[in-house]
Amino acid sequence: MSRWEPNARGRLEQSALELYRENGFESTTVAEITKRAGLTERTFFRHFADKREVLFAGASALQEALVRSVHEAPAAMPPIEAIATALTQVADTVFEQRREFAWQRRAVIAANAELQERELIKLATLATALAEALRGRGVIDPAASLAAEAGIAVFKIAFESWVGDSGKHTLSQLIRESVDELKLVTGAQDLPDVVPG
């Protein structure tokens, strides 16, 4: 009979991040993570497929939330606004309460080339899914792909500002500012809001 393990996933995440930062990602073992968390390796593998998944486990849920938000955006909303709205909704519902985790995760990924590559793949996958969601709304290419790629670029820039910001701004505020800046540098603020297709 297994005993109840309160917040096992959170304890494993925190222990893993601490050890990744102290010893490096490559040098840290699952046994060390579970020992620090006061849990068993069996418990670890109930929550994560491997030690990388501590950093990437939420990718599919993030993608689903973004795509759902794009699909639910008003039909007349321009593509970049549909993407920006999706990003700000996810920022408010997912990222704000996990700011410390996001900061620690970023530091671990920045110190490891393999993890940086996986993060880029994750972002590229998100861009592909967002472009497909826009096409589902009738936005044709290249507009769908351009809006999705621009949205991911906006997210990356806003995220970097947010994790280094010491709580002065929310991620959604920084996303909005980055979208406004994008419109400014592309001259899009002078264009009518028309959905292609």
Secondary structure, DSSP 8 states (H G I E B T S, - for coil): -----TTHHHHHHHHHHHHHHHH-TTT--HHHHHHHHT--HHHHHHH-SSTTHHHHTTHHHHHHHHHHHHHHS-TTS-HHHHHHHHHHHHIIIIIGGGHHHHHHHHHHHHT-HHHHHHHHHHHHHHHHHHHHHHHHTT--TTHHHHHHHHHHHHHHHHHHHHHTSTTSS-HHHHHHHHHHHHHHHHTGGGS------
